[in-house]
Amino acid sequence: MSDKLVSIITPTYNCAKFIGRTIESVQAQTYKNWEMVIVDDQSQDNTREIVESYIKSDPRIKYHLLETNSGAAVARTTSMRLAQGSYMAFLDSDDIWIPDKLERQIKWMEETGHSFTCTAYEQIDEEDKELGKIIKTIEKTDYNRLLLDCPVGNSTVMYDVNVMGKFEVPNIRKRNDDALWLTMLKAEKYIWGMPDVLMKYRVRQNSISSNKLKVIKYHWILYREIEHLSVPRSVFHICYWCVIKVLHIK
């Protein structure tokens, strides 16, 4: 297996309670050639102090503070611009990787020739307790399939920069991860799903994304203003998403 540099893309905002565990899960990786590019969207807690305490003993961790609070999309784009790696992997600042996540995913990508991949993951609560729910991948996700319900865990995604290049995240406050994958699927036909559970997704009770009514607004912006779908198609996708959430299918 190659030893190419992996850039880990981590936007953060007011995540002092969790970001230490996230960083430690990266430091525990069996694959050692990485840089973690943390871009802070003007946190009002002590996120910066916590990150800097890790930087003192590990120069692979990079920290950049945005001049103004600009949203996760801008923070993620800035992190991607600063990244130097041949691979780019995404990790939100409250999620956790299992120790051999990078090693296994890179090996799988090189064996299969897939340039754009994701993995299965499980859910944990705010105290790291496993919730007994695993989100499986599907074999391959194209643009139209992703529009339905996005079967892709943000903190599991990795792609080959040498093949696909760099991208700018559409500037939408929420659902910008979905918007980024849709943009990338216009350059690469599929996101390939690795069935292994390699990430722990933290379910937070007070996150904005947990408020379903608020999220609907961002779905509409994504479909109409970012992807320029027709009104009927946009309504269809929002209704489909609502049914999934009401029935707790996902």
PAZA-253606 format. One line per 5 residues: number of its first residue (from 1); their letters; for each residue x, y, z of C-alpha. Coordinates in nm, 2 decimals. Each point is the difference from the previous one (the first is absolute). Example, Ala and Ser with C-alpha at 12.3 -4.5 7.8 and 13.67 -1.06 7.14 Angstrom:
1	as	1.23/-0.45/0.78; 0.14/0.34/-0.07
***
This chain:
1	msdkl	0.00/0.00/0.00; 0.12/0.35/-0.08; 0.10/0.25/0.26; -0.16/0.31/-0.15; -0.09/0.30/0.22
6	vsiit	-0.37/0.01/0.11; -0.15/0.34/0.08; -0.27/-0.02/0.26; -0.26/0.27/-0.05; -0.15/0.12/0.33
11	ptync	-0.21/0.31/0.03; -0.09/0.09/0.36; -0.22/0.24/0.20; -0.06/-0.01/0.38; 0.11/-0.36/0.02
16	akfig	0.22/0.01/0.31; -0.18/-0.28/0.17; 0.07/-0.25/-0.28; 0.29/0.11/-0.22; 0.27/-0.15/0.23
21	rties	-0.15/-0.35/-0.05; -0.02/0.07/-0.38; 0.37/0.10/-0.01; 0.10/-0.30/0.21; -0.18/-0.24/-0.24
26	vqaqt	0.21/0.14/-0.28; 0.33/-0.02/0.20; -0.09/-0.37/0.07; -0.01/-0.08/-0.37; 0.22/-0.29/-0.11
31	yknwe	0.07/0.20/-0.32; 0.23/0.28/0.11; 0.06/0.22/-0.31; -0.28/0.25/0.05; -0.06/0.37/0.07
36	mvivd	-0.32/0.12/0.19; -0.11/0.34/-0.13; -0.23/0.14/0.26; -0.18/0.33/-0.10; -0.18/0.18/0.28
41	dqsqd	-0.30/0.20/-0.09; 0.05/0.25/0.29; -0.09/-0.23/0.29; -0.11/0.18/0.31; 0.11/-0.28/0.24
46	ntrei	0.35/-0.13/0.06; 0.03/-0.21/-0.32; 0.31/0.19/-0.10; 0.18/-0.06/0.33; -0.07/-0.37/-0.02
51	vesyi	0.12/-0.04/-0.36; 0.31/0.20/0.08; 0.08/-0.23/0.29; 0.02/-0.30/-0.24; 0.20/0.20/-0.26
56	ksdpr	0.28/0.05/0.26; 0.09/-0.37/-0.02; -0.13/-0.08/-0.35; 0.09/0.23/-0.29; -0.22/-0.21/-0.24
61	ikyhl	-0.29/0.19/0.15; -0.06/0.34/-0.17; -0.23/0.27/0.13; -0.15/0.29/-0.19; -0.24/0.26/0.14
66	letns	-0.25/0.17/-0.24; -0.01/0.38/0.03; -0.38/0.00/0.04; -0.26/-0.26/0.07; -0.09/-0.12/-0.35
71	gaava	-0.16/-0.35/0.04; 0.11/-0.36/-0.04; 0.02/0.02/-0.38; 0.26/0.28/0.00; 0.19/-0.17/0.28
76	rttsm	0.01/-0.33/-0.20; 0.10/0.17/-0.33; 0.28/0.18/0.18; 0.12/-0.32/0.15; 0.00/-0.16/-0.34
81	rlaqg	0.19/0.29/-0.15; 0.27/-0.03/0.26; 0.03/-0.38/-0.03; 0.31/-0.14/-0.16; -0.08/-0.37/-0.01
86	symaf	-0.04/-0.25/-0.29; -0.31/-0.13/0.18; -0.27/0.22/0.17; -0.20/-0.15/0.28; -0.28/0.18/0.19
91	ldsdd	-0.05/-0.01/0.37; -0.25/0.22/0.19; 0.13/0.13/0.33; -0.22/-0.21/0.22; 0.03/-0.34/-0.18
96	iwipd	0.25/-0.27/0.06; 0.19/-0.24/-0.23; 0.10/-0.35/0.10; 0.38/-0.05/0.01; 0.05/-0.17/-0.33
101	klerq	-0.25/0.21/-0.20; 0.25/0.17/-0.23; 0.21/-0.31/-0.05; -0.29/-0.22/-0.10; -0.18/0.25/-0.22
106	ikwme	0.31/0.10/-0.19; 0.09/-0.37/-0.05; -0.35/-0.06/-0.13; 0.01/0.30/-0.24; 0.33/-0.11/-0.14
111	etghs	-0.11/-0.36/-0.05; -0.33/0.09/-0.17; 0.12/0.32/-0.18; -0.29/0.20/0.15; 0.08/0.37/0.03
116	ftcta	-0.30/0.11/0.20; -0.11/-0.21/0.30; -0.19/-0.01/0.33; -0.05/-0.27/0.27; -0.26/-0.13/0.24
121	yeqid	-0.02/0.16/0.35; -0.17/-0.03/0.33; -0.16/0.25/0.23; 0.11/0.11/0.35; -0.14/0.25/0.25
126	eedke	0.17/0.30/0.15; 0.17/-0.22/0.26; 0.15/-0.24/-0.27; -0.26/-0.27/0.09; -0.09/-0.21/-0.30
131	lgkii	-0.37/0.03/-0.10; -0.02/-0.34/-0.17; -0.07/0.15/-0.34; 0.22/-0.07/-0.30; -0.05/0.20/-0.32
136	ktiek	0.10/-0.23/-0.29; 0.13/0.11/-0.34; -0.13/-0.09/-0.34; 0.23/-0.13/-0.26; 0.00/0.32/-0.21
141	tdynr	-0.17/0.33/0.02; -0.05/0.23/-0.30; -0.14/0.35/-0.03; -0.37/-0.09/-0.01; 0.03/-0.26/0.27
146	llldc	0.17/0.25/0.23; -0.28/0.25/-0.05; -0.25/-0.24/0.15; 0.14/-0.04/0.35; 0.38/0.03/-0.01
151	pvgns	0.12/-0.35/0.11; 0.34/0.15/0.07; 0.15/0.07/0.35; 0.20/0.33/-0.03; 0.28/-0.11/0.23
156	tvmyd	0.05/-0.32/-0.20; 0.07/0.16/-0.34; 0.35/-0.02/-0.16; 0.10/0.09/-0.35; 0.31/0.00/-0.22
161	vnvmg	0.10/0.36/-0.07; 0.24/-0.10/-0.28; -0.29/-0.14/-0.19; -0.29/0.24/0.09; 0.17/0.32/0.09
166	kfevp	-0.12/0.25/0.26; -0.35/0.14/0.05; -0.18/0.29/0.15; -0.29/-0.07/0.24; -0.32/0.17/-0.10
171	nirkr	-0.06/0.28/0.25; -0.31/-0.12/0.18; -0.01/0.00/0.38; -0.14/-0.36/0.04; 0.00/-0.30/-0.23
176	nddal	0.32/0.13/-0.16; 0.15/-0.35/0.03; -0.27/-0.13/-0.22; 0.05/0.29/-0.24; 0.38/-0.08/-0.02
181	wltml	-0.06/-0.36/-0.08; -0.25/0.10/-0.27; 0.26/0.23/-0.15; 0.26/-0.27/0.01; -0.24/-0.25/-0.16
186	kaeky	0.00/0.22/-0.31; 0.37/-0.08/-0.04; 0.00/-0.36/0.12; -0.30/-0.23/-0.07; -0.01/-0.19/0.33
191	iwgmp	0.08/0.01/0.37; 0.09/-0.36/0.07; -0.11/-0.14/0.33; 0.24/-0.21/0.22; -0.21/-0.22/0.23
196	dvlmk	0.23/0.02/0.30; -0.10/0.21/0.30; 0.29/0.25/0.03; -0.15/0.30/0.16; -0.21/0.09/0.31
201	yrvrq	-0.26/0.28/-0.07; -0.09/0.21/0.31; -0.37/0.06/0.04; -0.04/0.34/0.18; -0.34/0.10/0.14
206	nsiss	0.03/0.37/-0.06; 0.15/0.01/-0.34; -0.18/0.21/-0.27; -0.02/-0.31/-0.23; -0.21/-0.17/0.27
211	nklkv	-0.28/0.25/-0.05; -0.17/-0.15/-0.31; -0.22/0.31/-0.07; 0.31/0.23/-0.02; 0.18/-0.25/-0.23
216	ikyhw	-0.28/0.00/-0.25; 0.09/0.36/-0.09; 0.36/-0.10/-0.08; -0.12/-0.29/-0.22; -0.21/0.25/-0.20
221	ilyre	0.30/0.23/-0.04; 0.22/-0.30/-0.11; -0.25/-0.13/-0.25; -0.11/0.33/-0.15; 0.29/0.24/0.04
226	iehls	0.30/-0.22/-0.01; -0.11/-0.29/-0.22; -0.26/0.19/-0.20; -0.26/-0.28/0.01; -0.35/0.07/-0.11
231	vprsv	-0.27/0.09/0.26; -0.18/-0.33/-0.04; 0.32/-0.20/0.03; 0.11/0.20/0.30; -0.34/-0.05/0.18
236	fhicy	0.03/-0.38/-0.08; 0.34/-0.03/0.16; -0.10/0.20/0.31; -0.31/-0.22/0.04; 0.20/-0.31/-0.04
241	wcvik	0.25/0.12/0.27; -0.29/0.08/0.23; -0.15/-0.34/-0.03; 0.34/-0.16/0.08; 0.03/0.21/0.31
246	vlhik	-0.36/-0.05/0.12; 0.02/-0.38/-0.04; 0.36/0.00/0.15; 0.12/-0.19/-0.30; 0.33/0.18/0.03
***
